Each structure stands twice: as structure tokens, then as C-alpha cells.
Amino acid sequence: MGSGREASIIKLGNLTLENGAALAPMAGVTDMAFRTVCARLGAVMTVTEMVSSRALVYQDKKSLSLLGKNFGCVCGVQIFGNDPAVMADAAQLALEASHCDFIDINMGCPMPKITNNGDGAALMRDVPLAGRIIRAVADAVPVPVTVKTRKGWDKGSVNVTELARCAQDNGAAAITVHGRTKTMLYSGTADWDVIRQVKQAVQIPVISNGDVDSAESALRCRDRTGADLLMVGRAAFGNPWIFQQVSAALAGQTIPNLPPLAQRVDTAVAQFELARQDKGEHIACLEARKHFAWYLRGVAYSNYYKEKISHISTMEDIYDIAKGIRRDLR
């Protein structure tokens, strides 16, 4: 790809990030262990799983447990809700509990259990309320506030540019746009052109989310959207090395190859050990079942080990399976 060029710098309020890829917040996936691994492997920004503002205000222990800040890169906490006062209180509590670098407001989750309560992507249908929420949160905390949203509710109501201007006017330091509508969920193709329209409409940084799944697609996305930062979601499942690859591509450097399988297994085991420290062995091992299987995606003759992975219940199981994979697979 030729020689390197200077990495561009993105200002997120008082935060400075190098150009690269951020890890998208994903419920049930982006726990502290996985975020830490991604940060070690080049993610320039991570965000926690989304946390209910009402649950935080009610001091729900499970919600508080999601707020662990990872180190190694800029880390934000994502909260959701539809009441400006409750969101403001929750932002203060989240900051106090996590010492995070910024607060992210979820205005893009498409899941019915969220939108049916008027949260997540449902806020795209009430831009004035969205603006009041952003203003309340921005006034409540001393750290930058960002917003994550979608293209619109459905193809008949693509209003993300309006929402982005509203976010900027009410104190948002950046906006992340997933280039799909709420009704698309995760199907179809992300609309990078609408993200370019948002970029042209506001002065705050714009983060592009959707369909960045390789170094090559990252370059296409950057060129098509003009976004300040790219966000990687599902493509990072079992592949935290994508952040190194995207950063190299964006800097015009040679894209590193995926490490050998044995090294990838070592990374997986390190992730599960971090999860054990954070959540205890039982929960960490149950959640390792999906993550470990993701690490084996595309690996020939791995079905035997995927079956064993589906029954993991102790760290000893993890160590035994890892040993077998290193011995038997390449």
C-alpha cells in the first residue's frame, strides 16, 4: 500500500483520537474484556454495552456492572432512555461509576423491546425531544457527549441530517450514524451516501457505522462518506485484529495479516481470563461459548471443537480446548 502517511487527528470535545477504527457498542458482546482486547489490538475508541438510564437511577446492580472502563484507548459509556431529567441523572451516575471519557446517547437501537418504550431509534420520530435529551445530558456532565443513531425510522422517514443538526445545536461533540433504517435492523446494505450528507451538514465529527468489515471496505467507506472516524461492529466478533488492519489501511501502510491460529487462540484465552476477573468464572465461561466459536469462524475442521466449546462451564474446559486446537488445527 506504499509508505505511511501522517495519521490525522480527530477532536472529540476535549479528547484527541488518532484516525482509525472504533469498536461499536453491542449488547451482550462489548463487555470490558472484549473492549480491552480490541483496545490492545488497535481500536482507537470503545463504548460499553448500552445501559438503561432508569436502571442506573434505580441503582440496578447488573446495569452498574456493565460500566467498567477499559484502558488502552478512549472509552465511553452508552446510555438510553427518553426522559431528559432521568438521562441527565443517569449520565452523572455513569460518569461517577466508570470514570469514562465520554457519554454516548443511544438513539439508534432498532430492537422492539427498546423502541416500543420510546427509546433508541424511536427518538428519531421526535427530534425536539431528542434535542432536549442531548441538551440535558450535555449540561449535566463535564465530559463530551456523543449520539449514536440511524439513517431514519424507515425509508419513508430518512431524517438523520435533521437529527444531526439538532444534536450539534444541543451540545453533542460528535454523531455516529449507522447507515440503515430502524426497520432494516441489520439487513441489506448500509447507506454511506446519507452519512456523507450528514458530514456535509454539520461541523462536529461524524462517525460512520455499517458494513466496515475489512481494511478494503474501510478505505471505500472513508472515501465515500468523508467520515472523521469509522466504527466496526459485527466484523470484530472473534477478529479484534481488524482494528490493526483498518488503521494500517487508513494510514497508507501495509495491512498486517491475521496472526496464526495458535496466537489467535492465545488472545481468546486472555479475553476469557479478563472476563473471569470482571464477572466471575461461571458467567465468563457461559459467555465464552459464543466468543470462542467466533474466533474459530472460517477455520477448517473446527466443528469438533465448536461442539466442545458449546459446553464450556469452567476455565479448565477453556484451557483444554485451547490446547487441543493448538495441537490439531492450523
KEKEVO-455929 format. One record per residue (C-alpha): x, y, z; residue number from 1; residue in three letters. Coordinates in pm, 1 decimal, decimal comma. Each point is the difference from the previous one (the first is absolute). Layout:
<pts>
PT       c1       c2       c3 lovo vomar
PT        X        Y        Z  NUM   Ala
...
</pts>
This chain:
<pts>
PT       c1       c2       c3 lovo vomar
PT      0,0      0,0      0,0    1   Met
PT    302,5    223,2    -12,0    2   Gly
PT    166,7    200,3    269,5    3   Ser
PT   -180,6    129,3    305,3    4   Gly
PT   -149,0    342,8     26,7    5   Arg
PT    -65,8    204,4    309,9    6   Glu
PT   -304,9   -113,6    193,8    7   Ala
PT   -268,5    265,4     13,4    8   Ser
PT   -129,4    110,6    337,1    9   Ile
PT   -365,0     13,7    104,0   10   Ile
PT   -113,0    236,0    273,7   11   Lys
PT   -291,7   -126,7    205,6   12   Leu
PT    -66,5    288,8    232,9   13   Gly
PT    311,0      6,2    222,0   14   Asn
PT    107,4   -347,2   -116,7   15   Leu
PT    250,6    -70,3   -275,2   16   Thr
PT    -14,9   -319,3   -205,5   17   Leu
PT    224,2   -122,5   -277,0   18   Glu
PT   -173,7    -96,7   -320,7   19   Asn
PT    -94,8   -367,0     -0,8   20   Gly
PT   -294,0   -215,8     94,0   21   Ala
PT   -222,7      1,6    307,3   22   Ala
PT   -176,9   -301,2    147,6   23   Leu
PT   -378,6     34,8    -18,3   24   Ala
PT   -201,8    -50,6    318,9   25   Pro
PT   -181,1   -334,5    -23,1   26   Met
PT   -226,2   -148,0    266,3   27   Ala
PT    128,8   -331,0    132,9   28   Gly
PT    332,7     36,6   -179,8   29   Val
PT    200,9    310,0     89,0   30   Thr
PT     72,4    -80,6    361,6   31   Asp
PT    315,6    129,9    165,1   32   Met
PT    204,7   -306,4    -98,9   33   Ala
PT    -78,5     20,8   -370,9   34   Phe
PT     42,2    378,5     -4,0   35   Arg
PT    340,2    -38,3    166,2   36   Thr
PT    115,0   -250,4   -262,2   37   Val
PT   -118,8    226,2   -283,0   38   Cys
PT    177,9    298,4    156,5   39   Ala
PT    321,9   -199,7     25,1   40   Arg
PT    -30,6    -89,6   -367,2   41   Leu
PT    -54,3    350,3   -131,1   42   Gly
PT   -356,7    119,2     64,7   43   Ala
PT     28,5    376,6     55,4   44   Val
PT   -331,2     20,0    185,1   45   Met
PT   -238,0   -240,0    173,7   46   Thr
PT   -348,5     36,3    144,7   47   Val
PT   -170,5   -215,5    262,9   48   Thr
PT   -312,2   -201,7    -56,4   49   Glu
PT   -302,4    226,7     23,1   50   Met
PT   -131,2     58,0    351,1   51   Val
PT   -352,9    105,6     97,7   52   Ser
PT    -15,0    347,0    151,3   53   Ser
PT   -286,6   -103,5    226,5   54   Arg
PT    189,1   -307,6    119,2   55   Ala
PT    298,3    219,4     88,3   56   Leu
PT   -215,9    245,0    192,1   57   Val
PT   -152,2   -293,9    189,5   58   Tyr
PT    356,3   -121,4     78,1   59   Gln
PT    -52,6   -333,1   -176,2   60   Asp
PT    310,3   -210,2     72,5   61   Lys
PT      0,5   -181,2   -334,6   62   Lys
PT     -7,7    330,0   -189,0   63   Ser
PT    276,6    146,7    215,0   64   Leu
PT    212,0   -308,2    -71,4   65   Ser
PT     -0,6     82,7   -373,1   66   Leu
PT    179,9    329,3     56,7   67   Leu
PT    358,5   -121,7     41,4   68   Gly
PT    238,3    226,7   -188,2   69   Lys
PT    260,4   -174,1   -211,8   70   Asn
PT    342,7    152,3    -37,3   71   Phe
PT    220,3     32,4   -304,7   72   Gly
PT   -224,2    239,2   -191,8   73   Cys
PT   -276,4    256,6     41,6   74   Val
PT   -301,8   -168,8    161,9   75   Cys
PT   -359,6    118,4     23,7   76   Gly
PT   -315,1   -115,5    176,6   77   Val
PT   -319,2    -29,5   -204,4   78   Gln
PT   -332,5     74,6    168,0   79   Ile
PT   -354,9    -13,1   -134,6   80   Phe
PT   -334,1    143,9    104,3   81   Gly
PT   -259,2    260,6    -97,8   82   Asn
PT    -29,4    226,9    304,8   83   Asp
PT    243,8    295,1     -5,0   84   Pro
PT     19,8     31,2    380,5   85   Ala
PT     52,0   -373,6     53,6   86   Val
PT    261,3     -9,8   -276,8   87   Met
PT    186,0    290,4    160,1   88   Ala
PT      3,9   -174,2    338,2   89   Asp
PT    105,7   -328,3   -160,6   90   Ala
PT    286,2    169,5   -184,1   91   Ala
PT    132,7    138,9    327,1   92   Gln
PT    -29,4   -341,6    168,4   93   Leu
PT    166,0   -175,3   -293,1   94   Ala
PT    289,5    244,8      3,7   95   Leu
PT     42,3    -35,9    373,6   96   Glu
PT     -7,0   -381,7    -16,1   97   Ala
PT    223,6    -44,6   -303,6   98   Ser
PT    222,9    309,9    -27,7   99   His
PT    -59,9    -37,4   -372,7  100   Cys
PT    131,8    247,7   -256,1  101   Asp
PT   -336,0     88,9   -156,1  102   Phe
PT   -371,3    -75,5     11,8  103   Ile
PT   -171,4   -142,3   -307,5  104   Asp
PT   -378,0     23,9    -42,8  105   Ile
PT   -169,4   -287,7   -181,9  106   Asn
PT   -249,0    128,6   -255,8  107   Met
PT     42,1   -289,9   -241,1  108   Gly
PT    -82,4   -334,3    162,1  109   Cys
PT   -262,5   -161,5   -226,7  110   Pro
PT   -116,0   -277,8    232,1  111   Met
PT   -374,4      2,5     76,7  112   Pro
PT     49,6    -42,4    375,2  113   Lys
PT    190,5    332,1     -9,4  114   Ile
PT   -194,2    195,4   -261,9  115   Thr
PT   -341,5   -104,5    135,1  116   Asn
PT     84,8    197,2    314,4  117   Asn
PT     90,2    308,7   -200,6  118   Gly
PT    375,1    -56,4     39,1  119   Asp
PT    281,5    -58,8   -249,1  120   Gly
PT    -96,8     57,1   -362,8  121   Ala
PT   -349,4    109,0    105,6  122   Ala
PT    151,3    338,8     88,7  123   Leu
PT     56,8     62,0   -371,7  124   Met
PT   -377,5     43,8    -20,1  125   Arg
PT      9,4    286,4    251,2  126   Asp
PT    299,7    219,2    -82,8  127   Val
PT    -95,9    280,9    244,4  128   Pro
PT     -3,6   -251,4    286,9  129   Leu
PT    331,7   -142,3   -121,6  130   Ala
PT    141,8    351,3     12,8  131   Gly
PT   -121,1     55,7    356,1  132   Arg
PT    158,9   -327,3    108,8  133   Ile
PT    334,3     89,0   -158,5  134   Ile
PT     -5,1    347,1    156,7  135   Arg
PT    -88,1   -138,6    344,1  136   Ala
PT    282,1   -254,7    -10,5  137   Val
PT    253,8    247,1   -141,6  138   Ala
PT    -83,0    247,4    278,1  139   Asp
PT     24,2   -271,1    267,3  140   Ala
PT    351,7   -136,6    -58,7  141   Val
PT    344,2    157,2    -54,0  142   Pro
PT    104,2   -255,6   -264,5  143   Val
PT    -91,6     -2,7   -370,9  144   Pro
PT   -342,2   -134,0    -94,5  145   Val
PT    -49,0   -190,2   -325,2  146   Thr
PT   -307,3   -142,3   -173,2  147   Val
PT    -37,1   -328,7   -187,9  148   Lys
PT   -289,7    -23,2   -240,0  149   Thr
PT   -121,0   -142,8   -330,5  150   Arg
PT    -95,9    117,6   -347,1  151   Lys
PT   -363,2     34,4    108,5  152   Gly
PT   -297,4   -200,2    122,5  153   Trp
PT    -83,4   -143,7   -343,1  154   Asp
PT     61,6     87,3   -363,7  155   Lys
PT   -287,7    248,4     11,5  156   Gly
PT    149,8    197,6    288,7  157   Ser
PT    372,1     45,2    -59,6  158   Val
PT     68,3    291,9    233,0  159   Asn
PT    348,6    -60,9    134,7  160   Val
PT    130,7    331,6   -136,3  161   Thr
PT   -267,5    186,1    196,9  162   Glu
PT     87,3   -197,1    313,1  163   Leu
PT    372,6     62,1    -50,3  164   Ala
PT    -53,1    377,1    -21,8  165   Arg
PT   -218,3    -19,2    311,0  166   Cys
PT    269,8   -197,3    182,4  167   Ala
PT    264,1    255,7    -94,3  168   Gln
PT   -221,4    289,8    109,5  169   Asp
PT    -61,7   -163,3    338,5  170   Asn
PT    359,7    -64,4     94,7  171   Gly
PT     94,3   -336,4   -153,7  172   Ala
PT    373,0    -34,3    -62,2  173   Ala
PT    -43,5   -258,0   -278,8  174   Ala
PT   -262,7   -215,9   -167,0  175   Ile
PT     23,5   -362,5   -111,6  176   Thr
PT   -228,3   -100,0   -286,2  177   Val
PT    -85,1   -361,6    -79,0  178   His
PT    -96,6      9,7   -366,4  179   Gly
PT   -311,2   -215,7     39,1  180   Arg
PT   -353,3     88,5    104,0  181   Thr
PT   -162,6   -138,5    312,6  182   Lys
PT   -222,8   -232,1   -202,7  183   Thr
PT    302,6   -146,5   -184,7  184   Met
PT    152,0   -117,9    330,6  185   Leu
PT    331,2   -147,4   -125,5  186   Tyr
PT   -115,1   -114,2   -345,3  187   Ser
PT     74,1    147,7   -338,5  188   Gly
PT    281,4    244,9    -72,3  189   Thr
PT    104,4    300,7    205,3  190   Ala
PT    -59,9    331,5   -177,0  191   Asp
PT    336,1    175,8      0,8  192   Trp
PT   -133,0    285,6   -214,0  193   Asp
PT   -235,8    114,9    275,3  194   Val
PT    296,6      7,5    237,8  195   Ile
PT    179,9    228,9   -246,0  196   Arg
PT   -305,8    226,3      5,3  197   Gln
PT     20,3     15,6    379,4  198   Val
PT    372,5     78,0    -20,2  199   Lys
PT    -74,4    289,2   -233,8  200   Gln
PT   -279,7    130,9    225,3  201   Ala
PT    182,1     31,8    333,5  202   Val
PT    331,8    121,8    137,9  203   Gln
PT     35,6   -259,6    278,3  204   Ile
PT    181,6   -327,8    -76,8  205   Pro
PT   -206,2   -265,4   -176,7  206   Val
PT     65,6   -369,4     65,0  207   Ile
PT   -107,6   -250,2   -266,0  208   Ser
PT   -148,1   -332,8    112,8  209   Asn
PT   -111,5   -287,2   -220,0  210   Gly
PT    166,2   -242,2   -241,9  211   Asp
PT    362,8     66,9     94,2  212   Val
PT    117,8   -360,1     15,6  213   Asp
PT    353,2     15,6   -144,2  214   Ser
PT    286,4    237,5    -71,2  215   Ala
PT   -122,4     33,8   -358,8  216   Glu
PT   -356,7     88,6     96,6  217   Ser
PT    137,8    250,1    251,7  218   Ala
PT    176,9    187,1   -279,9  219   Leu
PT   -313,8     -3,5   -214,2  220   Arg
PT   -208,4    121,6    292,4  221   Cys
PT    237,8    283,3     82,5  222   Arg
PT     11,7    114,8   -361,7  223   Asp
PT   -376,8    -27,1    -47,6  224   Arg
PT   -111,2    159,6    328,5  225   Thr
PT    278,6    242,1     85,1  226   Gly
PT    -58,5   -110,8    361,3  227   Ala
PT    246,4    104,3    268,4  228   Asp
PT      6,9   -345,3    157,9  229   Leu
PT   -120,0   -349,1    -93,2  230   Leu
PT   -180,6   -234,9    237,6  231   Met
PT     22,3   -380,1    -22,5  232   Val
PT   -275,0   -218,6    142,9  233   Gly
PT    -73,2   -363,2    -84,6  234   Arg
PT    318,8    -40,1   -207,3  235   Ala
PT    199,3     17,1    325,6  236   Ala
PT   -166,9   -314,7    139,8  237   Phe
PT    291,4   -238,3     52,3  238   Gly
PT    220,3    231,8   -207,3  239   Asn
PT    136,0    289,3    207,4  240   Pro
PT    294,6     18,3   -244,5  241   Trp
PT   -227,7    187,4   -240,1  242   Ile
PT     88,0    317,9    189,5  243   Phe
PT    370,4    -35,1    -81,4  244   Gln
PT    -86,6    -69,4   -361,7  245   Gln
PT   -236,4    297,2    -35,8  246   Val
PT    243,4    239,5    168,9  247   Ser
PT    279,9   -113,6   -230,7  248   Ala
PT   -216,6     40,5   -308,4  249   Ala
PT   -113,8    349,1     98,7  250   Leu
PT    360,8    102,9     65,5  251   Ala
PT    112,0   -133,9   -338,9  252   Gly
PT    211,1   -272,4    158,9  253   Gln
PT     33,0   -369,7    -79,5  254   Thr
PT   -300,1   -188,4    138,3  255   Ile
PT    113,6   -266,1    249,5  256   Pro
PT   -114,4   -356,3    -49,8  257   Asn
PT   -214,4   -182,0    253,0  258   Leu
PT    230,2   -169,8    254,5  259   Pro
PT     34,9   -381,5      1,1  260   Pro
PT   -287,1   -190,4    162,3  261   Leu
PT    203,4    -85,6    311,5  262   Ala
PT     55,7    370,3     68,0  263   Gln
PT   -367,6     74,2    -58,5  264   Arg
PT    -91,2   -269,8    252,9  265   Val
PT    240,4    157,8    250,8  266   Asp
PT   -184,4    331,4    -44,7  267   Thr
PT   -336,6   -170,2     53,0  268   Ala
PT    121,1   -163,4    321,2  269   Val
PT    137,5    333,4    124,3  270   Ala
PT   -342,6    154,5    -66,9  271   Gln
PT   -176,6   -267,9    203,3  272   Phe
PT    245,8     43,0    286,5  273   Glu
PT    -79,2    371,9      4,1  274   Leu
PT   -370,6    -82,8     -0,5  275   Ala
PT     48,7   -233,6    295,5  276   Arg
PT    165,0    281,5    195,7  277   Gln
PT   -289,8    231,0    -87,8  278   Asp
PT   -302,2   -231,1     38,7  279   Lys
PT    110,9   -320,0    169,0  280   Gly
PT     71,7   -336,8   -157,7  281   Glu
PT   -358,2   -120,5    -49,8  282   His
PT   -128,1    295,6   -204,7  283   Ile
PT    330,0     40,9   -182,7  284   Ala
PT     -7,5   -364,7   -113,0  285   Cys
PT   -361,2     13,3   -115,3  286   Leu
PT     74,1    309,6   -207,9  287   Glu
PT    324,7   -151,8   -129,2  288   Ala
PT   -206,6   -255,1   -191,5  289   Arg
PT   -104,2    251,8   -267,6  290   Lys
PT    325,1    197,4     -2,8  291   His
PT    223,5   -308,8    -32,3  292   Phe
PT   -214,2   -132,4   -286,4  293   Ala
PT     39,1    337,0   -175,3  294   Trp
PT    378,5    -29,2     25,6  295   Tyr
PT    -27,9   -326,3   -197,9  296   Leu
PT   -211,7    140,5   -284,6  297   Arg
PT    143,7   -113,0   -331,6  298   Gly
PT    246,1   -243,4    160,4  299   Val
PT      0,9   -331,8   -186,4  300   Ala
PT    -97,6   -315,1    192,7  301   Tyr
PT    -99,6    199,2    310,2  302   Ser
PT   -350,5   -144,4     48,2  303   Asn
PT    121,6   -253,4    257,7  304   Tyr
PT    137,4    279,9    215,3  305   Tyr
PT   -303,1    224,8    -56,0  306   Lys
PT   -212,8   -279,5    144,7  307   Glu
PT    227,5    -19,6    305,2  308   Lys
PT     -9,5    379,7     31,3  309   Ile
PT   -380,7     -8,3     21,7  310   Ser
PT     30,5   -187,9    330,1  311   His
PT    269,5    209,8    170,5  312   Ile
PT    -69,7     44,9    371,7  313   Ser
PT    343,5     52,2    161,9  314   Thr
PT    327,4    171,0    -86,5  315   Met
PT    155,6   -346,3      0,9  316   Glu
PT   -230,2    -87,2   -292,5  317   Asp
PT    128,1    308,0   -183,4  318   Ile
PT    364,5    -91,8     60,8  319   Tyr
PT    -57,5   -359,0   -116,2  320   Asp
PT   -177,6    108,5   -319,4  321   Ile
PT    266,7    261,5    -75,2  322   Ala
PT    270,5   -263,5     41,4  323   Lys
PT   -180,1   -233,8   -240,0  324   Gly
PT    -50,2    270,2   -262,6  325   Ile
PT    367,0     99,7     12,6  326   Arg
PT     94,1   -367,5    -44,2  327   Arg
PT   -249,4   -101,6   -269,9  328   Asp
PT    -92,5    304,6   -209,8  329   Leu
PT    184,1    256,5   -207,4  330   Arg
</pts>
